[in-house]
Amino acid sequence: MEGARRRGRLASTYLFAGEEGIGKRSVALAFAASLNCSEPGEHEGMLDACGRCPSCIKMASDTHPDVLVVEPLTNDILICQIRPGKERDKCDQEGYVKPRVEEMLAYKSFEGGMKVVIVDQAEKMNNSAANAFLKTLEEPPEGSMIILVSSQPDRLLPTIRSRCSRLNFRLLPDDTCRAVLDGPESPDGVSDTTVRLAMGRPGLAASEDLLAERDRFFDTLDMMLGGEAKPPWKDRADTERFLDSAMLLLRDMAVAKTSPEALVNSDMADEVAEMGARSSLDGILNCYERLRELRGTLLFNLNRGITWNYAASLMGELKIHG
């Protein structure tokens, strides 16, 4: 993107794709700030926002009139966030006060810079919103840029993906992840276990206590294998977190048999090895694959009770509790 900017060849629409928590939204905001900064400076071969000019101050306070961040309202991104309805719509009912995308792009820049729309979790656009947004992508206004941010880009309409210049974001190495996490908010530094559990996603570690989340997972797993019939998950996000943690445990159980030095939960090496010893490697890998398929079906709002019972049967086959 920096090379394209220097050549005056920036695309009008980008898709930032990659796992959750690796900095896609942060990069989008930083790039939007640099595009509108009145005194950008060179930093590691790239133009970076100064952080001091009026434009940068507005970016920092989320009040820049030429930069709009769209994110899910309730569970989805709705059509009324893309264009206003003729009458009082769902956005009005929910107290949504931001400009609609079409409204924002219809006017010239307030401050003479680039108008930037950042759609975070773009895969959560419902069908109506996606189809309305597609019309905007077909004829993007001059002097504007749209950045779609997605951890599940395959859920976007193919016609939307085909109109975007795609940039793939990759997981960060542990030392880079630690450098991102170590800061004023963590004067004592971040633990090795937290860095490993982040698995290259510093945003994930910054937004939640990964050690506490792991404890919650094992408590829930105990309930599941103890015969609890009712799932404690509040929503799909809870279910996804549990299945992600279960797959990580299975991954470590398999690794413990072959390359124990590569454990993510290395502070639990003995416990993980003991769990893995009760099942064959093929059994662990088969369970992992079936849980991965189960997680994929959550996109279709699979009943939580069915999910709980099926996951319990899979994990029970491994005799984790001896």
VOMAR-198695 format. One record per residue (C-alpha): residue number from 0; residue in one letter; z, x, y. Coordinates in steps of 0.02 Angstrom, whole numbers. Each point is the difference from the previous one (the first is absolute). Layout:
! VOMAR-198695
<n->NUM res->A up->Z east->X north->Y> $
...
This chain:
! VOMAR-198695
<n->0 res->M up->0 east->0 north->0> $
<n->1 res->E up->40 east->141 north->119> $
<n->2 res->G up->-168 east->81 north->-34> $
<n->3 res->A up->-88 east->-166 north->29> $
<n->4 res->R up->94 east->-22 north->165> $
<n->5 res->R up->-52 east->171 north->62> $
<n->6 res->R up->-180 east->-38 north->-43> $
<n->7 res->G up->10 east->-172 north->81> $
<n->8 res->R up->-35 east->-81 north->-169> $
<n->9 res->L up->155 east->-103 north->-34> $
<n->10 res->A up->-27 east->-152 north->-109> $
<n->11 res->S up->48 east->-170 north->67> $
<n->12 res->T up->97 east->-47 north->-157> $
<n->13 res->Y up->106 east->105 north->-118> $
<n->14 res->L up->93 east->-36 north->-160> $
<n->15 res->F up->155 east->106 north->-28> $
<n->16 res->A up->33 east->-12 north->-187> $
<n->17 res->G up->141 east->72 north->-104> $
<n->18 res->E up->169 east->-36 north->-74> $
<n->19 res->E up->137 east->-83 north->99> $
<n->20 res->G up->113 east->115 north->100> $
<n->21 res->I up->-116 east->150 north->25> $
<n->22 res->G up->-30 east->-20 north->187> $
<n->23 res->K up->-159 east->-103 north->18> $
<n->24 res->R up->71 east->-115 north->134> $
<n->25 res->S up->81 east->147 north->91> $
<n->26 res->V up->-165 east->93 north->5> $
<n->27 res->A up->-90 east->-155 north->63> $
<n->28 res->L up->126 east->-21 north->141> $
<n->29 res->A up->-7 east->185 north->43> $
<n->30 res->F up->-190 east->-4 north->6> $
<n->31 res->A up->3 east->-155 north->109> $
<n->32 res->A up->122 east->88 north->117> $
<n->33 res->S up->-110 east->155 north->11> $
<n->34 res->L up->-155 east->-105 north->38> $
<n->35 res->N up->87 east->-78 north->149> $
<n->36 res->C up->106 east->148 north->59> $
<n->37 res->S up->-43 east->61 north->175> $
<n->38 res->E up->55 east->179 north->-37> $
<n->39 res->P up->-33 east->37 north->-185> $
<n->40 res->G up->39 east->175 north->-59> $
<n->41 res->E up->-58 east->110 north->-143> $
<n->42 res->H up->113 east->2 north->-153> $
<n->43 res->E up->-49 east->86 north->-163> $
<n->44 res->G up->-184 east->-20 north->41> $
<n->45 res->M up->13 east->-182 north->50> $
<n->46 res->L up->20 east->-95 north->163> $
<n->47 res->D up->173 east->-76 north->5> $
<n->48 res->A up->80 east->-121 north->121> $
<n->49 res->C up->112 east->79 north->131> $
<n->50 res->G up->142 east->-124 north->-22> $
<n->51 res->R up->35 east->0 north->188> $
<n->52 res->C up->-139 east->-92 north->90> $
<n->53 res->P up->12 east->-187 north->39> $
<n->54 res->S up->-114 east->-42 north->-148> $
<n->55 res->C up->108 east->98 north->-122> $
<n->56 res->I up->160 east->-79 north->68> $
<n->57 res->K up->-75 east->-172 north->-30> $
<n->58 res->M up->-52 east->52 north->-176> $
<n->59 res->A up->177 east->57 north->-37> $
<n->60 res->S up->71 east->-168 north->58> $
<n->61 res->D up->-135 east->-101 north->-91> $
<n->62 res->T up->-59 east->-77 north->164> $
<n->63 res->H up->-172 east->80 north->19> $
<n->64 res->P up->-121 east->-139 north->51> $
<n->65 res->D up->-148 east->84 north->-84> $
<n->66 res->V up->80 east->30 north->-171> $
<n->67 res->L up->37 east->-145 north->-116> $
<n->68 res->V up->92 east->17 north->-166> $
<n->69 res->V up->-26 east->-145 north->-119> $
<n->70 res->E up->115 east->-18 north->-151> $
<n->71 res->P up->45 east->-140 north->-120> $
<n->72 res->L up->78 east->-155 north->75> $
<n->73 res->T up->119 east->-61 north->-136> $
<n->74 res->N up->-94 east->60 north->-156> $
<n->75 res->D up->-181 east->3 north->58> $
<n->76 res->I up->-110 east->45 north->146> $
<n->77 res->L up->-62 east->-170 north->60> $
<n->78 res->I up->-161 east->-57 north->79> $
<n->79 res->C up->94 east->-48 north->159> $
<n->80 res->Q up->42 east->186 north->22> $
<n->81 res->I up->-186 east->36 north->1> $
<n->82 res->R up->-56 east->-144 north->110> $
<n->83 res->P up->96 east->-142 north->84> $
<n->84 res->G up->-11 east->-176 north->-67> $
<n->85 res->K up->-57 east->-148 north->104> $
<n->86 res->E up->172 east->-78 north->-9> $
<n->87 res->R up->177 east->63 north->-29> $
<n->88 res->D up->-20 east->112 north->-153> $
<n->89 res->K up->112 east->89 north->-125> $
<n->90 res->C up->19 east->151 north->115> $
<n->91 res->D up->63 east->-113 north->140> $
<n->92 res->Q up->121 east->-82 north->-120> $
<n->93 res->E up->66 east->170 north->-55> $
<n->94 res->G up->21 east->60 north->179> $
<n->95 res->Y up->-138 east->130 north->-13> $
<n->96 res->V up->-26 east->70 north->175> $
<n->97 res->K up->-126 east->139 north->-25> $
<n->98 res->P up->-181 east->-23 north->55> $
<n->99 res->R up->-120 east->-57 north->-136> $
<n->100 res->V up->-123 east->135 north->-55> $
<n->101 res->E up->-154 east->-89 north->66> $
<n->102 res->E up->84 east->-35 north->167> $
<n->103 res->M up->57 east->180 north->19> $
<n->104 res->L up->-171 east->73 north->-39> $
<n->105 res->A up->-93 east->-124 north->111> $
<n->106 res->Y up->62 east->79 north->161> $
<n->107 res->K up->-28 east->171 north->74> $
<n->108 res->S up->134 east->133 north->-16> $
<n->109 res->F up->145 east->-32 north->118> $
<n->110 res->E up->25 east->186 north->31> $
<n->111 res->G up->-176 east->67 north->-20> $
<n->112 res->G up->26 east->80 north->-171> $
<n->113 res->M up->-40 east->-51 north->-177> $
<n->114 res->K up->54 east->-169 north->-67> $
<n->115 res->V up->76 east->24 north->-172> $
<n->116 res->V up->48 east->-132 north->-129> $
<n->117 res->I up->105 east->62 north->-146> $
<n->118 res->V up->14 east->-121 north->-146> $
<n->119 res->D up->148 east->56 north->-106> $
<n->120 res->Q up->9 east->-59 north->-182> $
<n->121 res->A up->-178 east->-62 north->24> $
<n->122 res->E up->-10 east->-53 north->-183> $
<n->123 res->K up->118 east->-143 north->45> $
<n->124 res->M up->-131 east->-91 north->103> $
<n->125 res->N up->-22 east->-170 north->-79> $
<n->126 res->N up->-177 east->-60 north->-36> $
<n->127 res->S up->-19 east->-92 north->164> $
<n->128 res->A up->61 east->149 north->101> $
<n->129 res->A up->-110 east->122 north->-97> $
<n->130 res->N up->-156 east->-105 north->28> $
<n->131 res->A up->38 east->-19 north->185> $
<n->132 res->F up->34 east->186 north->14> $
<n->133 res->L up->-165 east->40 north->-85> $
<n->134 res->K up->-93 east->-80 north->146> $
<n->135 res->T up->91 east->117 north->119> $
<n->136 res->L up->-49 east->151 north->-106> $
<n->137 res->E up->-182 east->-52 north->0> $
<n->138 res->E up->-12 east->18 north->189> $
<n->139 res->P up->144 east->110 north->61> $
<n->140 res->P up->12 east->0 north->190> $
<n->141 res->E up->-50 east->159 north->90> $
<n->142 res->G up->146 east->113 north->47> $
<n->143 res->S up->109 east->-62 north->-141> $
<n->144 res->M up->63 east->64 north->-167> $
<n->145 res->I up->72 east->-93 north->-149> $
<n->146 res->I up->109 east->89 north->-128> $
<n->147 res->L up->44 east->-88 north->-161> $
<n->148 res->V up->153 east->71 north->-88> $
<n->149 res->S up->19 east->-41 north->-184> $
<n->150 res->S up->93 east->60 north->-155> $
<n->151 res->Q up->-107 east->-118 north->-106> $
<n->152 res->P up->-176 east->14 north->73> $
<n->153 res->D up->-80 east->-76 north->-155> $
<n->154 res->R up->75 east->-167 north->51> $
<n->155 res->L up->-105 east->-1 north->158> $
<n->156 res->L up->-164 east->-93 north->-2> $
<n->157 res->P up->-141 east->117 north->-54> $
<n->158 res->T up->-95 east->-51 north->156> $
<n->159 res->I up->146 east->59 north->107> $
<n->160 res->R up->16 east->166 north->-92> $
<n->161 res->S up->-187 east->33 north->15> $
<n->162 res->R up->10 east->-12 north->190> $
<n->163 res->C up->139 east->130 north->15> $
<n->164 res->S up->0 east->189 north->1> $
<n->165 res->R up->132 east->36 north->-132> $
<n->166 res->L up->130 east->138 north->13> $
<n->167 res->N up->106 east->28 north->-156> $
<n->168 res->F up->179 east->56 north->28> $
<n->169 res->R up->82 east->99 north->-140> $
<n->170 res->L up->180 east->23 north->-56> $
<n->171 res->L up->91 east->141 north->89> $
<n->172 res->P up->66 east->154 north->-91> $
<n->173 res->D up->190 east->4 north->-16> $
<n->174 res->D up->22 east->136 north->132> $
<n->175 res->T up->-105 east->-97 north->126> $
<n->176 res->C up->92 east->-160 north->-43> $
<n->177 res->R up->166 east->88 north->31> $
<n->178 res->A up->-62 east->68 north->167> $
<n->179 res->V up->-44 east->-177 north->54> $
<n->180 res->L up->168 east->-71 north->-56> $
<n->181 res->D up->111 east->139 north->69> $
<n->182 res->G up->32 east->-40 north->182> $
<n->183 res->P up->130 east->-54 north->127> $
<n->184 res->E up->38 east->-154 north->-104> $
<n->185 res->S up->43 east->112 north->-150> $
<n->186 res->P up->104 east->144 north->71> $
<n->187 res->D up->60 east->51 north->-174> $
<n->188 res->G up->-176 east->-5 north->-72> $
<n->189 res->V up->-70 east->-113 north->-135> $
<n->190 res->S up->57 east->21 north->-180> $
<n->191 res->D up->-118 east->72 north->-130> $
<n->192 res->T up->16 east->-161 north->-99> $
<n->193 res->T up->-56 east->-106 north->148> $
<n->194 res->V up->-151 east->113 north->27> $
<n->195 res->R up->-48 east->-15 north->-183> $
<n->196 res->L up->24 east->-189 north->-2> $
<n->197 res->A up->-111 east->-15 north->154> $
<n->198 res->M up->-141 east->73 north->-106> $
<n->199 res->G up->-99 east->57 north->152> $
<n->200 res->R up->34 east->-157 north->102> $
<n->201 res->P up->121 east->48 north->140> $
<n->202 res->G up->-17 east->-170 north->83> $
<n->203 res->L up->75 east->-79 north->-154> $
<n->204 res->A up->151 east->115 north->5> $
<n->205 res->A up->21 east->-28 north->187> $
<n->206 res->S up->-2 east->-189 north->-15> $
<n->207 res->E up->123 east->-23 north->-144> $
<n->208 res->D up->138 east->89 north->-97> $
<n->209 res->L up->-93 east->55 north->-155> $
<n->210 res->L up->158 east->50 north->-94> $
<n->211 res->A up->77 east->-171 north->32> $
<n->212 res->E up->-164 east->-81 north->-52> $
<n->213 res->R up->4 east->98 north->-163> $
<n->214 res->D up->178 east->-59 north->-32> $
<n->215 res->R up->-56 east->-180 north->29> $
<n->216 res->F up->-141 east->24 north->-123> $
<n->217 res->F up->115 east->60 north->-138> $
<n->218 res->D up->122 east->-143 north->34> $
<n->219 res->T up->-144 east->-124 north->-15> $
<n->220 res->L up->-65 east->87 north->-157> $
<n->221 res->D up->174 east->-16 north->-77> $
<n->222 res->M up->-3 east->-187 north->39> $
<n->223 res->M up->-174 east->-17 north->-75> $
<n->224 res->L up->40 east->91 north->-161> $
<n->225 res->G up->168 east->-86 north->-10> $
<n->226 res->G up->-85 east->-168 north->-22> $
<n->227 res->E up->10 east->-71 north->177> $
<n->228 res->A up->-123 east->-145 north->5> $
<n->229 res->K up->-21 east->-22 north->188> $
<n->230 res->P up->-86 east->136 north->101> $
<n->231 res->P up->94 east->60 north->156> $
<n->232 res->W up->-161 east->37 north->94> $
<n->233 res->K up->-13 east->-92 north->166> $
<n->234 res->D up->-187 east->19 north->23> $
<n->235 res->R up->-155 east->92 north->-57> $
<n->236 res->A up->50 east->157 north->93> $
<n->237 res->D up->163 east->8 north->-101> $
<n->238 res->T up->-99 east->-22 north->-160> $
<n->239 res->E up->-122 east->137 north->49> $
<n->240 res->R up->142 east->121 north->39> $
<n->241 res->F up->79 east->-31 north->-169> $
<n->242 res->L up->-163 east->27 north->-95> $
<n->243 res->D up->-37 east->157 north->101> $
<n->244 res->S up->173 east->68 north->-43> $
<n->245 res->A up->-23 east->-47 north->-183> $
<n->246 res->M up->-166 east->92 north->-8> $
<n->247 res->L up->79 east->152 north->83> $
<n->248 res->L up->138 east->-2 north->-133> $
<n->249 res->L up->-130 east->-11 north->-139> $
<n->250 res->R up->-97 east->141 north->80> $
<n->251 res->D up->155 east->109 north->-3> $
<n->252 res->M up->42 east->-50 north->-179> $
<n->253 res->A up->-173 east->61 north->-52> $
<n->254 res->V up->12 east->158 north->106> $
<n->255 res->A up->171 east->40 north->-75> $
<n->256 res->K up->-85 east->20 north->-169> $
<n->257 res->T up->-131 east->123 north->62> $
<n->258 res->S up->37 east->76 north->171> $
<n->259 res->P up->181 east->-35 north->50> $
<n->260 res->E up->-15 east->113 north->151> $
<n->261 res->A up->-115 east->-131 north->78> $
<n->262 res->L up->126 east->-142 north->-2> $
<n->263 res->V up->14 east->-104 north->159> $
<n->264 res->N up->176 east->-56 north->-49> $
<n->265 res->S up->50 east->179 north->-40> $
<n->266 res->D up->181 east->-34 north->48> $
<n->267 res->M up->2 east->-121 north->-147> $
<n->268 res->A up->-89 east->115 north->-122> $
<n->269 res->D up->123 east->-24 north->-145> $
<n->270 res->E up->2 east->-190 north->16> $
<n->271 res->V up->-189 east->-11 north->14> $
<n->272 res->A up->-25 east->115 north->-149> $
<n->273 res->E up->120 east->-106 north->-103> $
<n->274 res->M up->-94 east->-159 north->45> $
<n->275 res->G up->-166 east->81 north->-44> $
<n->276 res->A up->65 east->66 north->-166> $
<n->277 res->R up->18 east->-178 north->-66> $
<n->278 res->S up->-188 east->-36 north->13> $
<n->279 res->S up->-162 east->85 north->-45> $
<n->280 res->L up->-111 east->71 north->136> $
<n->281 res->D up->-136 east->-125 north->-48> $
<n->282 res->G up->125 east->-142 north->17> $
<n->283 res->I up->53 east->57 north->173> $
<n->284 res->L up->-179 east->20 north->60> $
<n->285 res->N up->-49 east->-169 north->-71> $
<n->286 res->C up->146 east->-84 north->89> $
<n->287 res->Y up->-48 east->89 north->162> $
<n->288 res->E up->-178 east->-63 north->-10> $
<n->289 res->R up->54 east->-179 north->-35> $
<n->290 res->L up->122 east->3 north->147> $
<n->291 res->R up->-138 east->68 north->111> $
<n->292 res->E up->-112 east->-146 north->-51> $
<n->293 res->L up->144 east->-120 north->30> $
<n->294 res->R up->25 east->67 north->175> $
<n->295 res->G up->-183 east->-32 north->37> $
<n->296 res->T up->19 east->-184 north->-45> $
<n->297 res->L up->132 east->-22 north->136> $
<n->298 res->L up->-143 east->-13 north->124> $
<n->299 res->F up->-33 east->-171 north->-77> $
<n->300 res->N up->179 east->-60 north->31> $
<n->301 res->L up->54 east->10 north->-182> $
<n->302 res->N up->159 east->-100 north->-33> $
<n->303 res->R up->153 east->113 north->19> $
<n->304 res->G up->84 east->-72 north->-154> $
<n->305 res->I up->-152 east->39 north->-108> $
<n->306 res->T up->-9 east->175 north->76> $
<n->307 res->W up->185 east->29 north->-36> $
<n->308 res->N up->-11 east->-56 north->-181> $
<n->309 res->Y up->-157 east->101 north->-36> $
<n->310 res->A up->70 east->157 north->81> $
<n->311 res->A up->161 east->-24 north->-98> $
<n->312 res->S up->-96 east->-9 north->-164> $
<n->313 res->L up->-96 east->159 north->42> $
<n->314 res->M up->150 east->101 north->54> $
<n->315 res->G up->102 east->-69 north->-145> $
<n->316 res->E up->-125 east->72 north->-125> $
<n->317 res->L up->47 east->175 north->60> $
<n->318 res->K up->184 east->-24 north->-45> $
<n->319 res->I up->54 east->87 north->161> $
<n->320 res->H up->179 east->-58 north->-26> $
<n->321 res->G up->8 east->71 north->-175> $
